[in-house]
Every structure is written in C-alpha cells, then in structure tokens.
Amino acid sequence: MAGSVTLPEVNALAVTGDIITAGSSTVYPLAEKVAEEFIGEGYAGNITIDSIGTGGGFERFCTAGETDVANASRAIKDAEVENCTKIGRTPIEFRVGTDALAVVVNPANDWVTETGVTLEELAKLFSSEYTNWADVNPAWPAEPIKRFSPGTDSGTFDYFIEAVMSPMYVKDAEADKGKGEEALLGAANLQLSEDDNVLVQGVSGDKNAIGYFGFAYFVENEGKIRDVAVNGVAPSAEAVDAGEYPLARPLFLYSDAGVMTSKPQVADYLNYFLTNVDSLIIDVGYFPASEDAINQAKQNWAQAMGVEVAANAAAAAGSALALPEVNALAVTGDIITAGSSTVYPLAEKVAEEFIGEGYAGNITIDSVGTGGGFERFCTAGETDVANASRAIKDAEVENCTKIGRTPIEFRVGTDALAVVVNPANDWVTETGVTLEELAKLFSSEYTNWADVNPAWPAEPIKRFSPGTDSGTFDYFIEAVMSPVYVKDAEADKGKGEEALLGAANLQLSEDDNVLVQGVSGDKNAIGYFGFAYFVENEGKIRDVAVDGVAPSVETVNAGEYPLARPLFLYSDAGVMTSKPQVADYLNYFLTNVDSLIIDVGYFPASEDAINQAKQNWLDAVGAQ
C-alpha cells in the first residue's frame, strides 16, 4: 500500500493462544476472511468470531469483558465507553474499511426500476405510516410491503435509522428523539434479525419484500436478490469511492491495550488485520478505508504496544500521501481566491482542470499581489484562499486572528524568479550577471549600464519590477537587494527596498504582462518576475543567468539556481468546513499540482513539502 505506515512483521507460525471476537454481522465476513488468511499462514490457535450485532459486541467487550476484540459497523457510543471504563478497559479504535449498505428487493419485483428509490421513499417503505407499496408511490402495486431489517443490536440498524429514518422523522433533536426508530419498529410486516442470512432468505422468498444489510451480503447472494439504487446511484466501488452513493459507512475493530499486551496473540491478529485488510477487503465485497484512516489505526496499534513507527505515512514509504478522492461533478458553490501574480497561472491551470472534470461553480482568481491577497483574506475576510509567493508575515497572521481566521499553509510548488532582458541586448552574455551586479542594476546609486560594469554601454538602465504588494518584489528585495544594502539588520532595515524604489527609470506593476511588454519594447531594459512568465513569453524576452546559472528544471531541482522560492496557498479550517467546495478545491489542487506545474513553467515542491501540505489539509477538515 503506497505511503502506508508499516507495522512490525507478524510471523503467523510463531503466534500461539486463542482470540475471541464478537460483534457486527457486517464486519463478520471481513473478519472471517482475515482469520482464514492468518490461519493459512500458520497460526494454529482458534479465532472465535461471533456475529451478534455491533451493540451485542460492545456488550460482551465492555460490560461482560468476555471478548478480546469488538467488531463494529459504527463508532462506539459514550455509554459503551463508560461500561468499558468500569471494568478497566479503554477501547482503542481501528478503522478497517468502508461498507456500502445495500437496499435489496426480490428479483421478481418489476416496479422498482433502475432509478431505484429516493431516500424519502426508502424511509416511507420502512415506516409504520405506510402499509402498501402504492401508499409510497401510486405507480407501485397495492400490495403489502414485507420488510426485513437487521435487529436493534446491529450497527447496520443504527446506521439505517441515522441515515434514512431520522432525516424524515427527526426535525427537532430533543422533541423528536427516537421517532425515526419508532416509525420503523412500529411498521407492519417487519422481521428483524441479527443474522443477515435470515434477511436474504426473507427477501428472496417474497415478491413484495424489501430489506437492507451490508453490501457484502448482497454480493454473496446476488442471484437471489436484486440491489436498489438510492437517489439514482447503485452501490459500487466506483460510487462509494467517488462519494456518490448515499449509504456508505465506516467499519471498525476495537480492543484494549491491556488485552493486547497480556494476550500478544491479539496484538498480532490486529497487526495482521491492519497490514493485510486492503488486499482482502474488495474480495469480501467492501471497500478500503482511506489511507489516512488505516495509517491512524496503525498508529493506534503502535501506541498501544509502545512501539515506534514513522509518524508520517508518506515519509515511512518515501511516497506521496493520498487525500480522499474529489468528484468534481459533485462539488457545488463558488470559490474566491486572490493574491500572487506568480501563483496566478498555476491557480488558473488547476481551475481549468477542475472545471474540465465537472465542477460547475465559479472560481474567482484575482491577481493582486501576495500582500494584496493577504489583505483581502486576513483583513477584509473577502476571500476563501490567498495565493502567495512568500510565507505569510506575523502582522498578516495577527490580522487574520482579529477576524477569527487561523491561516493554514499549503506549499504547492517552487518558482524560479527569472531575470530578463531585451533580445537585442548583446552585452549581457551567457555568463549573465552576479547577484551583486543584479542589485546594482536595480539600485538608485547606478543610472547607466556602464556604471555597473564598464564593459557595458553608457545607456540608461530601464528597470521593470513587480509592485510592492507582490511576493516577487519581497523576494527580490530579500534575495538580491538586502545582501548588498543591509549589513546591520536594525540599522539598515529597509535600505534594500529604498535603493530599488529610488532608482531612476523604474516601472512597477502587479501585472507581469506589463513588465514583459516593457522589457520586450526597450533594448536597454531589464526586469524580473516568475519563471512561468518567461516561458510564456520566451520569444519576446531573454533570460539572464545569475552567478553563472540559468533557471531550469535541472538547476532548480539541484539547488544550483540562486533565485528559487516556494509558492503557497493559504486558507482557514473554518472556511474549509463551512464551504466544503473550498476544501475540495484545495484537495484537488494538492492532488494534481505535480502533474500540472511543469506545463505552467514552475517546478514541483519536494515530496515532503507536498505531503506536509496534504497533512495540513487532513488536519483542517478533521479527516480520519
């Protein structure tokens, strides 16, 4: 599994002692599959796996203390945690996969078509208020609905109540508490069972039946029953991965550090489970959990056992961290960004791709300079994302704090700042300029080219620079001007910027196209801006080597070119959660930037930097 945390290897032949598990009927076939593989690799003990429902599993694990592992198709409840605490157990959660709940009918049912049912119709079909199919939809037959549901101890039952029944019957969390469950349990012709095979038999034996259970049971019994699309989407690996199928839920194992250390076979079983589940789960009919969720489960295992594993999943395997997949077709709502003119072409490229994949909203990308972008993001609070060609300053962070925003940094690439001259310039040769000469060429102390180098002509230097709001300007001051003019950080503060801004024949612009036009129109001109603009306008201008090194993919990646700098996006967790389209856009950006950035004329950030940006995204949205 690319990018996964690696746990210590388990030698099944060396594992002894029995393991007792119980719980979710949905997790049962997955646990059974893993157990078979574990035994097949040499484990000679006995693994008990009782299918008694999630609630029953927590009862045996937390109240009776009879089991080593609880299998669950929902997260543990506070009351169950309290029960564990009473017997000296602290439940540890291990996310192992994702289940799509399948709604099924008899194959002879010819009225529920390929479009299936809506969530509202599904709630009505399991409600005491409706007796016949025709009561729910007049186009359906006036025949009694035969209902088959997992029992009340089942996590599948709990999930169905939460996802299907409650949205229809619970309008007020306190006043209507339990009404969704009451509506289902009061329905006529209802059969409840913790055994999903009983439900399959019931639906397969009656034309008027409808039921629901874990997708694995549908896969296993597909010839006997037929699945039903919900809100027009049938359950499948593709629909679940894309977030399109509305009835998908996490699957868990729970154990306790005391159990795992006193019974090492339990720790070995859980290790084996987490290490191998992704290669087995599809065969069972479920879907892998996100890489981040599996990595967190492995970290939980390592913490319980007091061993160390790599803290960053990608760092552990030397590969990219993966974010949840974004389905552009499902993203709605507008996104407002502003900032660096250097980041602008990259943001524009990503936006084009995002729209090309189906995003139908509007992405505003204003090129107002990095400082202007932080002003709109941190002071005015008008934008969702700030594009920046430098890191945010302390004063800008303070402005964000004042309006309740905490800026989150996402490194997206590397820009090599290009120094350019007119193609007719025949005195700056292939060796280019030194950093000191470059500072002088933009300094108020020097007017003509010959003032900087006697071999150059006695012609006035025509200077073209990004404006003071630009991160490119800030970077040039820091990397080029300050080393020459700032000898004492306090006494000489601002002197590099003063030297540039006081120079004759200086044109400032936040629009890099204006700078390109200026340099291309005057033989005596020199300018600087992001490398992407040089690539885009290479026929009109000529790049200049700095300290003997010209900007290129090779020189930037090798760390040889002296004028390279990071590119960033900034957002805020509150913005990302209140406007999920912003989180999706940032996810898409981070996931795809490396495949797009070279075409724009920039260079990928290091894998570590991109992984950190992805981790920042996961932390911001609370992804597990």
C-alpha positions in Angstrom: 0.0 0.0 0.0 1.7 3.1 -1.2 2.5 5.6 1.5 1.3 3.4 4.3 2.7 3.2 7.9 4.5 -0.1 8.3 3.9 -2.2 11.5 6.4 -4.9 12.7 6.1 -8.0 10.7 4.0 -10.8 12.1 5.1 -14.4 11.8 1.9 -16.4 11.9 3.7 -19.6 12.7 5.0 -18.1 15.9 1.7 -16.9 17.2 0.0 -19.0 19.9 -3.1 -18.7 22.0 -6.8 -18.2 21.3 -8.5 -15.0 20.2 -12.2 -14.2 21.0 -14.1 -11.6 18.9 -17.7 -10.7 18.6 -20.0 -8.0 17.2 -21.2 -6.6 13.8 -22.7 -9.0 11.3 -21.4 -6.6 8.7 -17.8 -6.9 9.8 -18.2 -10.7 10.3 -17.3 -11.8 6.7 -14.3 -9.5 6.6 -13.1 -10.8 10.0 -13.7 -14.3 8.8 -11.6 -13.7 5.6 -8.7 -12.3 7.6 -8.8 -15.1 10.0 -8.7 -17.7 7.2 -5.6 -16.0 5.8 -4.0 -15.8 9.2 -4.6 -19.5 9.8 -3.5 -20.3 6.2 -0.1 -18.6 7.0 0.4 -20.9 10.0 -1.5 -19.5 13.0 -2.5 -22.7 14.9 -4.8 -21.2 17.6 -8.5 -20.6 17.5 -10.3 -17.4 16.5 -13.9 -17.1 17.6 -15.9 -14.7 15.6 -19.5 -14.4 16.8 -22.0 -12.4 14.7 -24.3 -10.8 17.3 -24.6 -7.2 16.1 -22.5 -4.2 17.0 -24.3 -3.5 20.2 -24.0 -7.1 21.3 -20.3 -7.0 20.5 -19.8 -3.9 22.7 -21.9 -5.5 25.5 -19.6 -8.6 25.5 -16.4 -6.5 25.2 -17.2 -3.5 27.5 -19.7 -4.9 30.1 -19.0 -8.7 30.4 -15.3 -8.4 29.4 -15.6 -11.7 27.6 -14.0 -10.9 24.3 -10.7 -9.6 23.1 -12.0 -7.6 20.1 -15.3 -6.0 19.3 -16.3 -5.8 15.6 -18.4 -2.7 14.9 -20.2 -1.1 12.0 -20.5 2.2 13.9 -18.3 4.1 16.3 -18.5 3.2 19.9 -21.1 5.2 22.0 -20.3 7.2 25.1 -22.3 4.8 27.3 -20.4 1.8 25.9 -17.1 3.6 26.7 -18.3 4.2 30.2 -19.1 0.5 30.6 -15.6 -0.4 29.4 -14.1 2.0 31.9 -16.0 0.3 34.7 -14.2 -2.9 34.0 -10.8 -1.3 33.5 -10.8 -1.2 29.7 -10.0 1.7 27.4 -11.3 1.0 24.0 -8.9 1.6 21.1 -10.4 2.2 17.7 -9.1 0.6 14.5 -10.8 1.7 11.3 -10.5 -1.2 8.8 -12.8 -0.4 5.9 -16.0 1.1 4.4 -19.3 -0.7 3.8 -21.9 0.4 1.4 -25.3 -0.6 2.9 -27.3 -2.4 0.2 -31.1 -2.0 -0.2 -32.5 -5.1 -1.9 -35.7 -6.4 -3.3 -36.9 -9.7 -4.7 -35.8 -10.3 -8.3 -39.4 -10.6 -9.4 -40.1 -7.0 -8.3 -40.8 -5.3 -11.6 -41.9 -1.9 -10.3 -38.8 -0.6 -8.6 -36.9 0.3 -11.8 -33.2 1.1 -12.4 -33.6 4.6 -11.0 -34.4 2.9 -7.7 -35.9 4.9 -4.7 -35.2 8.2 -3.1 -34.1 8.4 0.5 -37.5 9.7 1.4 -39.3 6.8 -0.4 -36.9 4.4 1.4 -37.9 5.9 4.8 -41.6 5.5 3.9 -41.1 1.9 2.8 -39.9 1.1 6.3 -42.3 3.4 8.2 -45.4 2.4 10.2 -47.3 5.2 8.4 -47.3 3.2 5.1 -48.6 -0.3 4.6 -48.7 -0.9 0.9 -46.2 -0.2 -1.9 -48.9 2.1 -3.5 -49.0 4.1 -0.3 -45.5 5.3 -1.0 -45.8 5.6 -4.8 -49.1 5.3 -6.7 -47.3 3.7 -9.6 -46.4 0.8 -7.4 -48.8 -2.1 -6.6 -51.3 -2.0 -3.8 -49.6 -5.0 -2.1 -48.3 -5.1 1.5 -44.7 -4.1 2.0 -42.8 -7.0 3.5 -39.9 -5.5 5.5 -36.7 -7.2 6.5 -34.3 -5.3 8.8 -31.2 -6.1 10.9 -32.0 -6.2 14.6 -31.7 -3.3 17.0 -28.4 -4.5 18.3 -26.9 -4.2 14.8 -24.7 -1.3 13.8 -26.4 -1.6 10.4 -29.8 -0.9 12.1 -28.3 2.1 13.9 -26.9 3.5 10.6 -30.2 3.0 8.7 -32.0 4.9 11.4 -29.5 7.7 11.4 -29.1 8.0 7.6 -32.6 7.1 6.4 -35.3 7.3 9.0 -34.2 10.3 11.2 -33.9 12.8 8.3 -37.7 12.3 7.8 -38.9 12.0 11.3 -36.5 14.0 13.5 -36.9 17.7 12.9 -36.0 18.7 16.5 -33.1 16.7 18.1 -34.8 16.7 21.5 -38.5 16.8 20.8 -38.3 14.1 18.1 -35.6 11.9 19.6 -36.2 8.3 18.7 -39.1 9.0 16.3 -37.2 7.5 13.3 -36.6 4.3 15.2 -40.2 4.2 16.4 -41.5 4.6 12.9 -39.5 1.6 11.7 -40.2 -0.7 14.7 -43.9 0.0 14.5 -44.2 -0.9 10.9 -46.4 -3.8 9.8 -44.9 -7.0 8.3 -41.5 -6.3 9.8 -39.0 -9.0 10.5 -35.8 -8.2 12.5 -32.8 -10.4 12.7 -29.1 -10.1 13.7 -28.4 -12.9 11.1 -28.2 -11.3 7.6 -28.8 -14.7 6.0 -32.3 -14.7 7.5 -32.9 -11.4 5.8 -31.6 -12.6 2.5 -33.9 -15.6 2.7 -36.8 -13.5 3.6 -36.4 -11.0 0.7 -35.6 -13.8 -1.8 -38.8 -15.7 -0.8 -41.4 -12.9 -1.2 -42.0 -10.7 -4.3 -43.3 -7.9 -2.1 -40.2 -7.8 0.2 -37.6 -5.2 0.7 -34.6 -5.3 3.0 -31.2 -3.8 3.8 -27.8 -5.1 5.1 -24.1 -4.8 4.3 -23.1 -4.8 0.7 -21.0 -8.0 1.1 -24.2 -10.0 1.7 -25.7 -8.7 -1.5 -22.5 -9.6 -3.4 -22.6 -13.1 -1.8 -26.3 -13.6 -2.7 -26.7 -11.6 -5.9 -28.6 -14.3 -7.7 -31.2 -14.5 -5.0 -31.9 -10.8 -4.6 -31.6 -7.5 -6.5 -30.0 -4.3 -5.3 -31.8 -1.0 -5.5 -30.3 2.4 -6.5 -30.7 5.1 -3.9 -31.2 8.7 -5.1 -30.3 7.3 -8.6 -27.0 5.7 -7.5 -26.4 2.0 -7.2 -23.8 0.8 -4.7 -20.4 0.0 -6.3 -16.7 0.5 -5.7 -16.7 3.5 -8.0 -19.8 5.1 -6.5 -18.5 4.7 -2.9 -15.0 5.9 -3.8 -16.5 9.0 -5.5 -18.7 9.8 -2.5 -21.8 9.5 -4.7 -23.6 6.6 -3.0 -25.5 8.0 0.0 -25.5 4.9 2.2 -21.8 4.2 3.0 -20.3 3.9 6.5 -17.1 3.0 8.3 -16.2 -0.4 9.7 -14.1 -0.8 12.9 -12.4 -3.2 15.3 -12.0 -2.2 19.0 -9.6 -3.6 21.5 -7.7 -2.5 24.7 -4.0 -2.0 25.4 -4.2 -4.3 28.4 -5.7 -7.1 26.4 -3.2 -6.6 23.6 -0.2 -6.7 26.0 -1.4 -9.5 28.2 -2.5 -11.6 25.2 0.1 -10.9 22.5 -1.8 -13.1 20.0 -4.5 -10.4 20.0 -1.9 -7.7 19.1 -0.5 -10.0 16.4 -4.0 -10.6 15.0 -4.8 -6.9 14.9 -1.4 -6.1 13.3 -2.1 -8.8 10.7 -5.6 -7.5 10.1 -4.4 -3.9 9.6 -1.5 -4.9 7.4 -3.5 -7.1 5.1 -7.0 -5.8 5.1 -6.7 -3.6 1.9 -5.6 -6.7 -0.1 -8.6 -8.7 1.1 -11.5 -6.3 1.6 -12.6 -6.0 -2.1 -13.0 -9.8 -2.4 -15.4 -9.7 0.6 -17.5 -7.0 -1.1 -16.5 -3.9 0.9 -14.2 -1.0 0.2 -10.9 0.1 1.7 -10.8 2.9 4.2 -8.8 5.9 3.3 -5.0 5.6 3.6 -5.1 8.2 6.3 -7.6 6.2 8.3 -5.6 3.0 8.0 -2.5 4.8 9.0 -4.2 6.2 12.0 -5.3 2.7 13.0 -1.8 1.5 12.7 -0.6 4.4 14.8 -3.2 3.5 17.4 -1.8 -0.1 17.4 1.8 1.1 17.8 0.9 3.4 20.7 -1.0 0.7 22.5 2.0 -1.6 22.1 4.6 1.0 23.0 6.5 0.7 19.7 7.5 3.4 17.3 6.5 3.7 13.6 7.1 6.5 11.2 4.8 9.4 12.2 4.1 10.4 8.6 2.7 7.8 6.3 4.4 9.1 3.2 7.7 9.6 4.9 7.6 6.0 6.0 7.4 4.6 2.5 9.0 7.5 0.6 5.9 8.1 -1.4 3.1 10.6 -1.7 0.4 10.9 0.9 -3.1 10.4 -0.6 -6.1 12.6 0.1 -9.7 11.4 -0.3 -10.7 11.4 -3.9 -12.6 14.5 -5.1 -15.5 14.0 -7.5 -15.6 17.4 -9.3 -19.1 16.7 -10.6 -20.4 16.6 -7.0 -18.8 19.9 -6.0 -21.1 22.9 -5.8 -20.7 26.5 -4.6 -18.3 29.3 -5.7 -14.7 29.8 -4.6 -13.0 33.1 -4.2 -9.2 33.4 -4.3 -6.8 36.3 -4.7 -3.1 37.1 -4.4 0.2 36.5 -6.0 0.5 37.2 -9.7 3.2 34.4 -9.7 0.8 31.8 -8.4 -2.0 33.1 -10.7 -1.1 31.0 -13.8 -0.8 27.9 -11.7 -4.1 28.5 -10.0 -5.7 29.2 -13.4 -4.4 25.9 -14.8 -5.7 23.9 -11.8 -9.1 25.7 -12.0 -9.4 24.9 -15.7 -8.7 21.2 -15.0 -11.2 21.2 -12.1 -13.9 22.7 -14.3 -13.0 20.3 -17.1 -13.7 17.4 -14.8 -17.2 18.7 -14.0 -17.0 21.4 -11.3 -19.9 23.7 -12.3 -19.3 26.6 -9.8 -17.3 29.7 -10.3 -13.6 30.1 -9.2 -12.5 33.7 -8.9 -8.7 34.2 -9.1 -7.7 37.8 -8.7 -4.1 38.7 -9.4 -3.5 41.5 -6.8 -0.1 40.6 -5.4 0.7 38.5 -2.4 0.3 41.4 0.0 -3.0 42.3 -1.6 -4.1 38.7 -1.3 -3.4 38.6 2.4 -5.1 41.9 2.8 -8.3 40.5 1.3 -8.0 37.2 3.1 -6.9 38.3 6.6 -8.2 41.9 7.0 -11.3 42.1 4.8 -12.2 38.4 5.0 -13.5 38.6 1.5 -11.7 35.5 0.0 -11.5 31.8 0.7 -7.9 31.3 -0.4 -4.9 33.5 -0.5 -2.3 32.8 -3.2 1.2 33.7 -2.1 4.8 33.7 -3.4 6.2 34.1 0.1 5.3 32.9 3.5 2.7 34.9 5.5 4.1 37.6 7.8 3.4 37.8 11.5 1.4 41.0 11.0 -0.8 39.3 8.5 -1.4 36.4 10.8 -2.4 38.9 13.5 -4.9 40.5 11.1 -6.3 37.0 10.4 -6.6 36.3 14.1 -8.6 39.6 14.6 -11.3 38.3 12.2 -11.3 34.8 13.6 -9.2 33.1 11.0 -6.2 30.9 11.5 -4.2 30.7 8.2 -3.2 27.2 7.2 -0.3 26.9 4.8 -0.3 24.7 1.7 3.0 24.5 -0.2 2.2 23.9 -3.9 5.3 24.4 -5.8 8.6 26.2 -6.5 9.1 29.2 -8.6 12.4 30.3 -10.1 12.5 34.0 -10.4 13.6 34.9 -13.9 15.8 37.9 -14.7 15.1 39.0 -18.3 16.5 41.5 -20.8 15.5 42.5 -24.3 16.6 40.0 -27.0 18.6 42.9 -28.7 20.8 43.2 -25.6 24.2 41.9 -26.8 26.3 42.9 -23.8 24.9 40.6 -21.1 26.4 37.4 -22.3 25.7 33.7 -21.4 27.6 34.1 -18.1 24.9 36.6 -17.1 25.2 38.7 -14.0 26.3 38.2 -10.5 23.9 38.8 -7.6 25.8 42.0 -6.7 25.6 43.3 -10.3 21.9 42.5 -10.3 21.4 44.5 -7.1 23.3 47.4 -8.6 21.2 47.3 -11.8 18.1 47.9 -9.7 19.7 50.5 -7.4 19.3 54.3 -7.2 23.1 54.5 -7.0 23.5 53.4 -10.6 21.9 55.1 -13.7 23.6 53.6 -16.7 24.7 50.1 -17.6 28.3 51.2 -17.7 28.0 52.4 -14.1 27.6 48.8 -13.0 30.1 47.2 -15.5 32.4 49.4 -17.7 32.2 46.8 -20.5 28.5 47.6 -20.8 27.1 50.6 -22.7 26.7 54.1 -21.2 23.0 53.8 -21.7 20.3 54.4 -19.1 19.0 51.2 -17.3 15.3 50.8 -17.9 14.0 48.9 -14.9 10.8 46.8 -14.7 9.8 45.4 -11.3 6.7 43.8 -9.8 4.8 46.2 -7.4 5.4 46.4 -3.7 2.4 44.2 -2.9 3.9 41.4 -4.9 5.6 38.4 -3.2 8.0 38.5 -6.1 9.1 42.1 -5.1 9.5 41.0 -1.5 11.6 38.0 -2.5 13.8 40.1 -4.8 14.4 42.6 -2.0 15.3 39.8 0.4 17.4 37.7 -2.0 19.1 40.4 -4.2 18.9 43.9 -2.7 19.3 43.2 1.1 22.6 41.3 0.8 24.2 44.4 -0.7 22.5 47.1 1.3 21.7 45.6 4.7 24.8 45.0 6.8 23.1 45.5 10.1 19.5 44.1 10.5 18.3 47.0 12.6 20.4 50.0 11.4 20.0 49.2 7.7 16.4 47.9 7.8 14.6 48.8 4.6 17.6 50.1 2.8 17.5 47.4 0.1 13.9 48.4 -0.7 14.8 52.1 -0.6 17.6 51.6 -3.0 15.3 49.9 -5.5 12.3 52.2 -5.1 14.5 55.3 -5.5 16.1 54.1 -8.8 15.6 56.1 -12.0 13.6 54.7 -14.9 11.7 52.3 -12.7 8.3 51.0 -13.6 6.4 48.9 -11.0 3.4 46.8 -11.9 1.4 44.0 -10.2 0.7 42.8 -13.8 3.6 40.7 -15.1 2.4 41.1 -18.6 3.1 44.9 -18.3 6.6 44.0 -17.3 7.1 41.6 -20.2 5.8 44.3 -22.6 8.2 46.9 -21.1 11.3 44.7 -21.4 10.4 43.5 -24.9 9.9 47.1 -26.0 13.3 48.6 -25.0 16.8 47.4 -25.8 18.1 48.9 -22.5 15.5 47.2 -20.3 15.9 44.7 -17.5 13.2 43.1 -15.4 12.3 40.2 -13.2 9.2 38.1 -12.5 8.1 34.5 -12.1 9.8 31.9 -14.4 6.4 31.0 -15.9 6.1 34.4 -17.5 9.5 34.0 -19.1 8.5 30.6 -20.5 5.2 32.0 -21.8 7.0 35.0 -23.5 10.3 33.5 -24.4 10.3 34.8 -27.9 9.9 38.4 -26.7 12.5 38.4 -23.9 15.7 36.6 -23.0 16.6 35.1 -19.6 19.8 36.0 -17.8 22.0 33.6 -15.8 22.6 34.6 -12.2 26.0 33.8 -10.8 26.6 31.7 -13.9 23.5 29.6 -13.6 20.4 29.9 -15.8 17.0 28.9 -14.4 15.8 25.4 -15.5 14.2 22.4 -14.0 17.6 20.8 -13.5 19.2 23.8 -11.8 16.3 24.5 -9.6 15.9 20.8 -8.5 19.7 20.6 -7.9 19.6 23.7 -5.7 22.0 25.5 -8.0 19.9 28.4 -9.2 20.2 31.1 -6.6 16.7 32.7 -7.2 14.2 30.0 -6.4 11.4 30.4 -3.9 8.3 28.5 -2.6 4.7 29.0 -3.7 1.8 28.7 -1.3 -1.9 28.7 -0.9 -3.4 29.7 2.4 -6.9 29.1 3.8 -8.6 28.5 7.2 -10.3 25.5 8.7 -13.5 27.4 9.4 -13.7 28.4 5.7 -12.9 24.9 4.6 -15.6 23.3 6.7 -18.3 25.9 6.2 -17.6 26.0 2.4 -16.8 22.4 1.5 -16.2 23.4 -2.1 -13.1 25.2 -0.8 -11.8 22.1 0.9 -12.5 20.1 -2.3 -10.7 22.7 -4.5 -7.6 22.6 -2.2 -7.7 18.8 -2.1 -7.8 18.8 -6.0 -5.0 21.3 -6.2 -2.7 19.4 -3.9 -3.5 16.1 -5.5 -2.9 17.2 -9.1 -0.4 20.1 -8.9 2.6 18.0 -9.6 1.2 16.8 -12.9 0.3 20.3 -14.0 3.0 22.6 -12.6 5.8 22.0 -15.2 3.4 22.9 -18.0 2.9 26.2 -16.3 6.6 26.9 -16.1 7.2 26.2 -12.4 8.7 23.3 -10.5 7.2 20.8 -8.1 7.8 21.3 -4.4 9.6 18.5 -2.7 7.6 15.4 -1.8 8.0 16.2 1.9 6.6 19.7 1.4 3.6 18.4 -0.6 3.0 15.7 2.0 3.0 18.2 4.7 0.5 20.4 2.8 -1.7 17.3 2.4 -1.4 16.6 6.1 -2.4 20.2 6.9 -5.5 19.7 4.7 -6.4 16.5 6.6 -5.9 18.1 10.0 -8.0 21.1 8.9 -11.0 19.0 7.8 -10.7 16.5 10.6 -10.3 13.6 8.1 -9.8 10.2 9.7 
